[in-house]
Amino acid sequence: HSAVTRIQVQRPGFNYTFAHICILNNDKTCIVDDIVHVLEELKAARSSNRTNFAITYPITHLKDGREVYNGHQLGGVTVHSKDRVKSAEAIQLTYYLQAINSLNDMVAEKWESIFCDTVELFQKSNRKVKMYPFTSSSLKEDFQKTSRVSERYLITSLVLVVTLAILCCSMQDCVRSKPWLGLLGLLTVTLATLTAAGIINLTGGKYNSTFLGIPFVMLGHGLYGTFEMLSSWRKTREDQHVKERTAAVFADSMLSFSLTTAMYLVTFGIGASPFTNIEAARIFCCNSCIAIFFNYLYVLSFYGSSLVFTGYIENNYQHSIFCRKVPKPEVLQEKPAWYRFLLTAKFSEDTADSEETNTYESHLLVWFLKRYYCDWITNTYVKPFVVLFYLVYISFALMGYLQVSEGSDLSNIVATATRTIEYTTAQQKYFSNYSPVIGFYIYESIEYWNTSVQEDVLEYTKGFVRISWFESYLNYLRKLNISTGLPKKNFTDMLRNSFLKAPQFAHFSEDIIFSKKYNNEVDVVASRMFLVAKTMETKREELYDLLETLRKLSLTSKVKFIVFNPSFVYMDRYASSVGAPLQNSCISALFLLFFSAFLVADSLINVWLTLTVASVEFGVIGFMTLWKVELDCISVLCLIYGINYTIDNCAPLLSTFVLGKEFTRTKWVKNALEVHGVAILQSYLCYIVGLIPLAAVPSNLTRTLFRCLFLIALVTFFHCFAILPVILTFLPPSKKKRKEKKNPENREEIECVEMVDMDSTRVVDQITTV
């Protein structure tokens, strides 16, 4: 304490100490915690060999007769009989600084920084005593520290995603391989994210560590859109002109991509609206909306033009990486083996006209899905095990869902090796018996001299351990045999005089605000008292219940008052962050699904989509609870994203299946997986690889982010490749009703006239006759 009070902040022409910036008493001395006076008296008693001084808990008596509360200043207390303190494991000292102007704020901020350095220096020379400094700026600094400690992990994540995106778009055929499109797809997502960041920066937006989740939001949505376009390109005929192939790609993939983008904009738009009262969540959702919007524009323009460019390279039989002309097979035979390996390509002339072999089937993922997985997942003997596995999934999800807890721990949003973590851990360990001091502020002029008003005030403080100046003052007046039912003028005069004379009120001299009126009459316009509640091990839950109880009383009581404690700020933050953003996003998602039911070709698409989203969200909430993740601001933002991520991946599968005609359900399940499964698998692999480095970041915020996003991706993948392919084979829609009989007399005959230009670029005009 002596070292802290000697701290100096050097400014030009003057050195500020604690005495210059502290809050002052009536006698113009700095206000310090009562435990300091207790320790001083204990030290004086020991030096004079007095044994009659005893510390009681949670209220003790000083030599000057004052009763002081030490419940929030002594921790880990062991008591003798009659509440006499035998020992205490922890002591908490609080230093109060003024904040009256900009210079004072600057000096106080510098003083806090030197304070932390002083405590750490003192700790090094006194190893036996563990010290945990915490200031008004510690939480902000530790919250932003997550961004700094995450930098090298995010760079590692970017390298891994780039590598895998290139590999996922590559194949042995050097002409049809598209490694540049994998890289350009990631570049498209990066440009959209940087554009959003630039706009936020130019408009004076504020950044926080929750922005770490935005690149992963963009990665899941943007990469899937680009991979879906690449998958549509593989389905086009190679003998078509690039313009026709590009048109077919946009017609096939951009409708679903546009709808899912609209879903992202609506759900995150609600989160960015005034309906969300959490600033961090609102800024996160606003930035996400801007990034998603520009990602859509960049996919239409930048990535679309990149697809056209690589299409011309493919039509000219140029190498997909080096862009040089690939020689014919007979020329390659004369080259070395390594040269033939690098320039391996399949020419159209190599395939007979009667064969309908797709040249892209040599792609590893396409080959795996078409040759093996589609037949295996729809096998009659596999389906029962998948259904059983889904029941196990629902059971564990329900078990976790019933144990969901709201997070109100500060350590969940900051980096791990920080002052906030150390301080809050010690606070919960040693000072959980009593809650922090709660300010009880009466902000109206009431008839304090009226006995009934006094009883009304005291009525709302029952059930708490009181350190109330008001009740102490009434007791003080009663000891002086003074009636509290005096007329107004006599009461206020007595209040002012007795208050200033009474030693026990010297510490709280600013707790009564007097106002002079006509004829020198004095009125009490505002006052406050301090309450401390007895709490148990479930401190957070009890404090939250206490906060809600006091708020309800403030609305229904005859006396107008408000309650405040700094810990309430974080409880409000988590309490409101759990309900509002998730509720608004779910409502907006359901509304959009309902509205789009009138636009899509079949309303069953939206029915299945809604059920799938509900199943995924239910599972994610349940499993993240089993994985020790609380429902806080970060996890709720992830759940909002999970709605969109599920729709992103499942909507094309369900649309292809529901709208399919002829054949059987099993056939259309296989077809849906063959058409969209590769894009889903590619984006999933890149997404998981990008998430893995996030698990190693030394921050609880990123730990929550990783666990939630990983569960969202895993559960969605499980539904896309296992649950939906099995369930759709025996549930509506029925394909028999959609079957149309073929009329052998009505056939389409197609005549094709092939025109070859000088560069061997083949253009086919189709003339159709019936």
N, C-alpha and C positions, 0 to 999 in steps of 0.2 A: 504494500500500500504506500509506503514511503517512497519507493522507487517510482511508482506511477505518478504520484503527486509532484515529483521533481522533473517530470518530462517537460522539455522545452521545444517549442516550434519556432524556428528562426525565420523571421520576416525582416525585410529591409527597415532598419532603424529600431526594431523592437523584438524581444524574445517572449513569446507567449507561453505561459505555464497553465496547469490545470486550474489554478486560482483565477485566471483571467477569462476562462470560457465555461466555467462550471455554473450550475444553477445555485443561487444564493439563498440562504436562510434570512430570517428577519434581522439577525445580528450581522448580516453581510459576510457570513462564512459559507464555505461550500457545503452543500448537502452531500453527505456520505451515508452509506448503509448503517443501520443501527448495530449490525454485528461488529462493526469497527469499534463503536463505543463499548460494546460488551467485552471485546477482547482487550481493549485498553484498561477497563476496570479490572478484568481478570489478571492482567499483567501487574497492575498496581497492587492488587490484593496479595499476589504472590511475593512481590518485592517487599511488602511490609509484613509478610508472614501471617496474613489474615486468612482464616479458613471459613469465615461465615458467608463469603460471597458464593452464590450458586447460580448456575445458568439453568433455567427451566425451559421446557419446550412444549408448545411452539410459541409461548409468550413468556418473556422474562422481565424482571424489574431491575431498573438501573438505580444507581446510588441517589440520583436526584429525584427519584420517585416515579419516573416515567415507566409506563408499560410499553414494551416494544415487541413487535412480532418478528420471529426469526424462522418461521416455517419454511420460507422460500430461500433462506440464506444458510441454513444448516442442513446437511444431507447425510444419509446413512446414520441416523442418530440412534444411540442406545441409551435408555433412560433407567434411572433408579425409581424408587417409589416417589409419588407426588410430582411426577414429570421432571425430576432433576436429571440433567444431562450427565451421563457417564462418559460418553465419547461420541465423536462425530467424524465420519470418514471424509466429508467434503464441506467446503465453504464456498459460497458464491458472493462475489463482490460486484456491484454495479456502479458505474460512474456516469453521471448525468451531465450532458453538455448542452449549452445554449445553441439555438439556431435562429438568430434574430436578423441577420443580414448576410450578404454574399461573402464578405470578408470573414465573418464568423464561421460560416459554413466551410470555407476553404481551410481555415485554421483547424477547425474541428476534424475535417477529413484527414488532414496531415497528422493531427494528434493521434487519431485512431490507428494510422499506419505505424507511427512510432510506438504506440502502445503495444501493438502485436509484436514488434521487434523486441521491445523491452521484456515482455513476458517470455518470449523464446530465449532471450539471452539469460534471463534469470533462471529459466528451466535448466540450461546447460550447467550452471554453477550449483544448482540444487536438485540433484538427481532424485532424491528421495520424495520430492513433492511433484506430483503431476499437475500441470497447469494447462488449461484450455481457453485461450482467448477467443472472444466473439464480439464483433462490432456491428454497427448498423449497416455497414457496407459488405460484410463478410458473405452474406447469402448471395448478393448480386455478383460479387467477384467469383465465388465458387460455382455459381450457375453458369457464368460465361466461360469458366475454365474448361468445361466440357468441350467447347469448340476447339480450344487450343490443343488439348491432349488427343483429340480425334484426328488431327490433320494427317499424320503419317499412316494411320489405319485407313482413312478414306482414299489416300493415294494408292495404297495396296489394293483396296477394293476396286478402284478404277482400272488398275492394270489387269486384275483378274477378269473383270467383266469384258474389257477390250479383247483379251486373249480368247475367252470362251465365245464371245460374239462372232469373232472371225472364224473360229473352228466350226461353230454351228452352221455357218453359211457356206462352208467349204465342202468340196467333194473331190473325188479322184479325177473326174473329168475337168480338165483345165479350162475348157470353154464355158461350161455351164456352172462351174463353181463361182460363188459370189462373195468372196471374202471382203471386198471393198464395201459391199452393201451392209455387212455386219458392222464394220467400223463406222460407216456413214450413218447408220441407224442410231448408234450410240452418240455420234456427233450431233444428230438432230435433237436428241433429248438434252444434251449438254447445252446447245444453243438456246433452247427454250428456257432452261433453268437460269442461265446467265442473263437472258433478256428480262426475265421476271425480277431477278436480283437487281439489275440496273434500274428498272422502273421504280422498284421500292426505294432504292438509294436516292434517285433523283427527286422523288416525291417526299423525301424526309422521313421515310419509314424507319422503324427500329428493328434491330436484329436481336435474336436470342437463340439459345442452344436448341430449341425445338425445331429450328430450321434444318437440323441434321436429317430430319425425316423426309424433307422435300425431295432430295435426289432419289430416294428409294420409291417415293410415290410416282415420280416421273419415270423411273426405270421400269416399274411394273406396267404402267400404262403405255408409255411411248415405245418401248421395245416390242411389246406384243403387237402394236399396230403395224410396225415396220416388218416384223416377221410374218404377220398375216398377209401383208401385201406381197412379200416374197413367196409365200406359199401359194397365193393366187397366181403368181407369175409361172410357177411350175406347172399349173394346170392348163395353161394356154398352149396352143399348137405352135410349134416352131416354124411352120411354114407360113404363118401370118406375119404381116408387117408389124414393125415395132409400135406404130400408132394404134393399131387394132389390139395388140396384146396389152398395151398400157390402158386402153379404154376398158378392156375386159377386167383388168386388175382393179381399177377404180370402181367399176360397177359391182364387182364381187365383194370387195372388202371395205370400201369406204362408208357404206350405209351403216353397217354394224359399228364401225369405228366412230362414226358421227354420233350415233345414239349413245354409246358408252361415254364419249366425251361430254355430251349434254348431261348425262347422269353425274359425272364428276363435277361439272360446273354448278349444277343445282345443289348437290349435297354440300360441297365446300362453299358455295355461295351463301347458303343458309348459315354456315358456320362463320362466314365473314361479315354477316349482317349484324345490325344492332341487337338482334335477338340473343346473340351470344355475349354474355357479360364478362368473359374472361379475355383480357387483352392479348395474352400470349396465343390463345387458341384462335382469336379473331385475326391476328397478324399472320399466323401459320396458314389458315384457310384462305386468306386474301392472296398471299403469295402463291399458294398452290393453284388457285383459280387462274391467275395470270400466266403461270408457267404452263398449265394444261391448255389454255387457249392458244398460246403461241406455239406449243408443241403441235397442235392440230394444224395450224397454218404452215408450219415448217414441214410437216409430213406431206401436206398437199403440194407444196411448192418445192422445197429443197430435196426431200427424199424422193418425191415423184420424178423430178428431173434427173436425179441420180439413177433411178431405175431405168429411165429412158436411155441414158448414156450407156449403162452396162448392157442394155438390150441391143443397141447397135453394135457394141463390141462382140456380143454373142452371135448376132446374125452374120457378122463378117468373119466368124471363126477366128477371133483374136484371143490371145491368152488373157485370162481373167485378172492376172496380177501385172504382167509385164506389157500387156496390150499389143503384142506383136502377133503377126499372122502365124497360125498353126499349120505346119506343112501336112500334106496328105500322108496316109499310112505308108504308101510305098516309098516316100522320101524319108520317113522316120526310120525305116528299117535299116538305112545306111548309117544312122547316127549311133553314138554310144548309149549304153543302157541308162545312165543317169539322165541323159538328154531325152530319151524316150519316156522315162518316168515323169519328168516335169511337164512334158507336152502331150500327155495321154488325153485323147479326145475321141468322141464317138461321132462320126459323120453321118448325115442322113442317108447318104448313098450306101452305108454299111447295112442298113436295115431294109429288108425286102418290103415291098408295098403291101403284102398280105399281113405283115406283122403289125401289131398295134402296141408295141412295147414303148412305154414312157421312158424317155432318156434320163429323167430325173430320179428314177427308181433306184439308181445306184447310190443315191444319198443315204447315209447310214441310218438316220432317223426314219426316213420314208420307208426304207427297206425293212427296218425292225417293226414298225407299226403294221405295215401291210402284210408282211409274211408271217409274223408270229403273234404280236400282242393282240390284234383285233380278233383273231380266231380263239386265242386263249381266254380272254376276258368274257367272251360270249359263249364259252363252252358250258354245257349243261351241268357238268360236275363241279365247275368253279363257282357258279352262281350261288349255291347255298352257303358256301364259305364266305363270300363277299357280304351276303345279307347278315350272316352271323357276326361278321366283323363290324358291320355297321351298328348292330344292336349293342355290341361291346362299346363302340365309340359313343353312342348315345348315353349309355349307362355311366361311363366315366365323366362325360360332359355334364350330366345331371348332378353327379356327385360334387363336381367342382362348382357348378352354378349355385348350389345350395350353400356354399361356403364363401361366396363373394364378399369381399370387404372393401370399403372405401379407404383410399390411401390419404393420410394427412400427415405423413412423416416427411420432414424437410429433406432427409437424406435421400429420398427417392428421386430428387430432381437435380442433384449436384454430383460433381466428380467425387470419387471415393476418398482419396488421400487429401482431404481438405479440413479446414478448421470447423466448418459446419457439421461435418460428420462426427468429429471428435467431441465437439461441444454438446450436440444433441444426444449422443450416446451417454455421455456423463450425466447430462440433465435427466434423462429417463431412468438412469440407474440409481442416482442418489436423491433426486428431488421429486419423486413420484407420489409421495404421501400427501402433499398439498399442491393445489393448483397454483399457477402464477397469480399475482395480485390483480384483481379485476376492478377497473375504475367504474364507479357508479355515479354518473354525472346528472345532476338535476339542473336543467337549463331554463327554468322559469322562476319567476318571483312568486313564492308561495308564502302563506302565513305561518312562518316558522314559530311564532309566538303562540299559535293555537295548539292546544294539547292534542286535539283530534288529528291535526296534520302531522304532528310528531309521531303519533301512533301509526298513521298511514305509511309514513316513510319507513319506520322500523318493521312494518309488517312484511315488506318485500325483501327484507334482508334475513328473514328467519331461515334457519337450516344451514347457515354459513358460519364459519369461524370468522368473527368480525374484528377488523382493526379500523373501525369507523370513527372518524373524528366526531361525528354527530352524536353517536351513542355515548362516546367517552365524554363529550361536552355535557350531555344531559346528566350523566353520572356526576360530573364535576360540580354542576350547579346544585344537584341534590345534596351533595356533601356540604355545600355552603348554605344549605337550607333555604335556597332561593326557589320560588315557585316558577315553573315553566309556563304558567298560564298568564304571564304578565301582559299588559297592553303592548301594542306594537312598538311604540317609541321606547318605552322602558326596557323591553326585551332586546331590541337592537343595540341600545346603549350598553346594556349589561353584557350582551354577546361580544361587542367590540372590545370593551374594557377587560372582561374576564378572559377572553380568548388571547389577548396580547399578554396578559399577566400569567396565565397558566403555562407552566414549563412544558407540559406534555403536548402543547399545540404549537410549539415553536417550529417544529419540523414541517408542519403543514399549514404555514401561515397563508399560503396562496389558495387555500381550498375554499375560502369564503370570499365572494366578491361583493363588496359594498357599493352602493350607488347613492349619491346625495341627491335629494329632491328639495322642494321648496321648504322654507323655514328651517333649513339645516337638518331636515329629517333624513335619516339613513335607512335604506332598504337593502335587503339581501336579494340580489338578482340571480345568483347562481351559486351552486355549491357542489361538492363531491365527497364521496366517501369511498373506502377501499374494502373490498370483500375478498375473502380467501375461502375456497371450498375444499372440503376434505375429499380426497380422491384415493382410488385403489390402484391396482396394477393396470386395469383397463383405462388408463388415463385419457387417451384420446377420445374414446367413446363417451366417457363421462363428461369431459369438457365440451364436447359437441352437444350433448343433451343439456348441459348447463347453459350453453349459449342460446339454444333454442328456447329453453324455459324462460330465461331472462328477457329475451326478445318478445315473447308472447305477453309477459307481464308488462313490458314497456308500452304495449299497445292497449292494454286493458286497464292499467292502473289509473288512479286519480291524479297521481303525480307524474309529470312528464320527465322522463329520464332516458338516458342511453347508457349502454355498457360497452366497455372496450378493454381489450388486452391485445398486445401484438400477436399472440398465438392465434387469436380469432381471425386474423387476416388470412392465414394459411388454411384454417378450417373452412372459412367462407370460400376460398379458392377451390378447394377440392370438392366441397359439397355442391357448389354450383357447376363445377366442371363435369361432374359425373352425370347430372341430369340433363342440363340444357342442350349442349352440343349433340350428344348422341340421340336424344329424343327428337330434336329438330331434323337431324339428318335422316333418321328412320322414317319420320313422317314425310319428308320431301321425297325420299326414295320410293315409298309406297305410293305417294301421289303420282309420281312420274310413271311408275309401272302401271298404275290404274289408267292414267291418261293415255299412255301409249298402247293400251289394249285395244283402243278404238282405231289405231293407226296400223298396227301390224296385221299380217294376213291371217293369223290364227291367235285367238286369245289364250290358247293353251300354252303358248310360249311364255307369256307373263305369269301364268299360274305356276308352271314348273320353275321359272326363274325366282319367283317369290319364295317358294318352298326351299329352293336350294340356298338362297341367301339366308333365310331363317336358320336352316340347318348348320350352315358354316359359322354364322355369328354365335349361335348357341354353343357350338363346339369350341370356338376360340375363347369365349368367355370362361367356359368351364375348365378348359385345359390350362389357360393362363393362370387361373386361380390355383390349380394344383401345382403349377410351376412357381408359386410364391410371387405372383405379380398382382398387385392391388389395382383396384379400379380408380386411377387417378387421371390427371389431365393428359398425360402422354399416352396411356393405354386407351383412353376414350378417343383421342385423335386417330390412333391406329385402327380402332373398331370402325370409325367413320370411313377410313380408307378401305377397310376390309369389305364393306358393302360394295364399293365400286370395283375392287379387284375381283371379287367373285363374279359380278356381272360381266366384267371384261372378258373373263376366260370361259364362262359357261354359256353366255348368250349365243355365240355363233354355233356351238355344239347343239344346243336345244333348238335353235332356229332351223338348222339343216335337217335335224331329225323330224321335227313336227311338220315341216312343210313338204317332206318327201312323199312322193306318190309311188304306187305300185310296190312290188316286192314285199318283204316282211319287215317287222320291227328290227330283227337281228341284222338284216342286210343294211338298213339305214343307220343303225348304231355303228356298224363297221365303216360305212361311208362317211359318217360325221367325224369319226376318229381319224380316218385317212385324210380328210380334207383339212381339218383344223387341229388335229392332234400334234402335228409337227411344230406349228407356231406356238402352241401352248407349252410344249416340252422345251423348245428353244428358250422362250422367255423365262420359264421357270428355272432352268439351269443357270442362266445368267443372273437371275434375281437371287438365287440361293448363294451362288459364289460371291456375289456382291455383298451379301449380308454377313458372311462368315467372319471377315475381319472386324466387323462391328462388335462381335462378342468379346473381343479382347480389349476393348477400350476401357480404361479404368474409370468408369463413370456409371452410377446407378441409372442415370437417364438413358444412356445408350444401352444398358443392360435391359431395361424395360422395352426400349424400342426394338432391340434385336429379338427378344422373346415373342413379342406380340406380332411383329412382321413375319417372323419365321413360322409361327403357328398359322397365321393367315394363309401364307403360301402353301404350307404343307397340307392343311385341311382342304383348301380349294383344289389342290392337285389331286388329293384323294377322291374328292367328289367328281372331278372331271374324268379321271381315268379308271375309276372303280365303281363308285356308287351309281352315278347316272347311267353309264353303259349297261349295267346289270338291271337296274330298276326299270329303265325304259323298254327293255325287251319283253316285259309282261304287264305293263301298265299303259293306259291311253297316251296318245291317240292310236286307234286301231287303223292299220293300213289296209285291211280288207275292204272297208267301206270306201276307200279312196281308189281302189283298183279300177282301172278303166279297160274295157275290152278293146282289143285291137281289131280293126277291120282290115282284113287282108287285101280288100279291093282298093283301099285308100292308102297309098304309099307316097312317100316323097322321094323323088329322084334328083340327085344333085350332080350337076355337071361342073367340073372344075377346069378352068383354063389357066395354065401355068405360064407366067411370063418371067423370064430370067434376064436380068440386066447384065451389063458388061462386068460388074464386080461380083457376079454370082450371088447377089442378094435376091432371094426368091420372094416374089409377090404373087399372091393367089387371089384372083377375083372369083367369086362364087355366083353362079347363075342357078337359081332354084326353080324347078318346074314341078307341077303337081299333075 
